[in-house]
Amino acid sequence: MTRLLCFHHAGGAATAFRSWQNAAGPALDVVPVALPTTRPVTGRRIHRSTSELIDHLLAEYAEHLREPYVLYGHSMGGLLAYLMARRLMRNSAHPAPAALIVAASWSPRMRPSIDVDSLEDRELVQLLNAIGGVPADLVKRPEWLAPMLPVIRDDLRMCGVYEHDHVDDVLNIPVHVIGAEGDRLVTPEQTAGWVDLGERVSIEYHAGGHFFEADPLALRLRVFALAAVAAGEQNVRAVS
């Protein structure tokens, strides 16, 4: 069985991949990665740096890091999945992932252009609405959104202060990049920047905005297919 570890977007939760778990066939085990918070839903992130967070996740999900497995990340999750892959390739205690798949995610060498601390809550909600991260009816009910904004700020701030280490930052596993044609957050240049971070990189575009709202099913099916192919290729290499 292939394990697919899934990292969610900023402000999201592991429950974002519940439908993926329900849709996965018997050959695929979807493992949503949960980022620790002080309390459910309205809590704050416990870890404020990517380094500390990856340390925690490696320990928390060690039992899932058995061949074959694939890492997938959406938006901020792409950065976290990349950093975990990079750490795993340096750590002989675990086998390397079969592949890294990212969607609507900027190259880790290119910092996102959002200064979350300069945005008032109203401006942050407007930004989230513009990229498709908040349903239109919720925008009209700011009191419902207010409890969720602190964790969104925590995640965006962690991305904003991330400092990339260029030493040995190229992955020697397949890297599959899925961009969104109408993405208003990640630029084509930030998407294309992934080509410098892997020895085997593919880039493709799907319809929709940052959250692939035009056809989320197509995204899910594509990720499942890429994961299956990568795991199969790794198994072939292992026996050859």
PEMOFEN-V446039 format. One record per backbone hydrogen bond with DSSP energy under -0.5 kcal/mol. CO is the residue of the C=O (numbers start at 1). NH is the residue of the N-H. If there is no record, write none. Layout:
BEGIN
co=CO nh=NH
co=CO nh=NH
END
This chain:
BEGIN
co=2 nh=29
co=3 nh=5
co=3 nh=70
co=4 nh=6
co=4 nh=31
co=5 nh=72
co=6 nh=33
co=7 nh=74
co=9 nh=12
co=13 nh=16
co=14 nh=17
co=15 nh=18
co=17 nh=21
co=18 nh=22
co=19 nh=23
co=20 nh=24
co=25 nh=28
co=27 nh=2
co=28 nh=30
co=29 nh=4
co=29 nh=31
co=30 nh=32
co=31 nh=6
co=32 nh=34
co=33 nh=8
co=36 nh=46
co=39 nh=43
co=40 nh=42
co=44 nh=38
co=49 nh=53
co=50 nh=54
co=51 nh=55
co=52 nh=56
co=53 nh=57
co=54 nh=58
co=55 nh=59
co=56 nh=60
co=57 nh=61
co=59 nh=62
co=61 nh=64
co=62 nh=65
co=64 nh=66
co=65 nh=95
co=68 nh=3
co=69 nh=98
co=69 nh=99
co=70 nh=5
co=71 nh=101
co=72 nh=7
co=73 nh=75
co=73 nh=103
co=74 nh=77
co=75 nh=78
co=75 nh=79
co=76 nh=80
co=77 nh=81
co=78 nh=82
co=79 nh=83
co=80 nh=84
co=81 nh=85
co=82 nh=86
co=83 nh=87
co=84 nh=88
co=85 nh=89
co=86 nh=90
co=87 nh=90
co=87 nh=91
co=90 nh=92
co=91 nh=94
co=98 nh=174
co=99 nh=71
co=100 nh=176
co=101 nh=73
co=102 nh=178
co=103 nh=75
co=107 nh=110
co=109 nh=111
co=113 nh=115
co=114 nh=116
co=115 nh=118
co=116 nh=119
co=120 nh=124
co=121 nh=125
co=122 nh=126
co=123 nh=127
co=124 nh=128
co=125 nh=129
co=126 nh=130
co=127 nh=131
co=128 nh=133
co=128 nh=134
co=129 nh=132
co=135 nh=138
co=135 nh=139
co=136 nh=140
co=138 nh=141
co=141 nh=144
co=141 nh=145
co=142 nh=146
co=145 nh=148
co=145 nh=149
co=146 nh=149
co=146 nh=150
co=148 nh=152
co=149 nh=153
co=150 nh=154
co=151 nh=155
co=152 nh=156
co=153 nh=157
co=154 nh=158
co=155 nh=159
co=156 nh=160
co=157 nh=161
co=158 nh=162
co=159 nh=162
co=162 nh=164
co=164 nh=166
co=166 nh=169
co=169 nh=171
co=171 nh=199
co=173 nh=200
co=174 nh=100
co=175 nh=177
co=175 nh=202
co=176 nh=102
co=177 nh=179
co=177 nh=204
co=178 nh=104
co=179 nh=206
co=180 nh=183
co=185 nh=187
co=187 nh=191
co=188 nh=192
co=189 nh=193
co=190 nh=107
co=191 nh=194
co=192 nh=195
co=193 nh=196
co=194 nh=197
co=195 nh=198
co=197 nh=171
co=200 nh=175
co=202 nh=177
co=204 nh=179
co=206 nh=181
co=208 nh=182
co=209 nh=212
co=212 nh=215
co=215 nh=219
co=216 nh=220
co=217 nh=221
co=218 nh=222
co=219 nh=223
co=220 nh=224
co=221 nh=225
co=222 nh=226
co=223 nh=227
co=224 nh=228
co=225 nh=229
co=226 nh=230
co=227 nh=231
co=228 nh=232
co=229 nh=233
co=230 nh=234
co=231 nh=235
co=232 nh=236
co=233 nh=237
co=234 nh=238
co=235 nh=239
co=236 nh=240
END
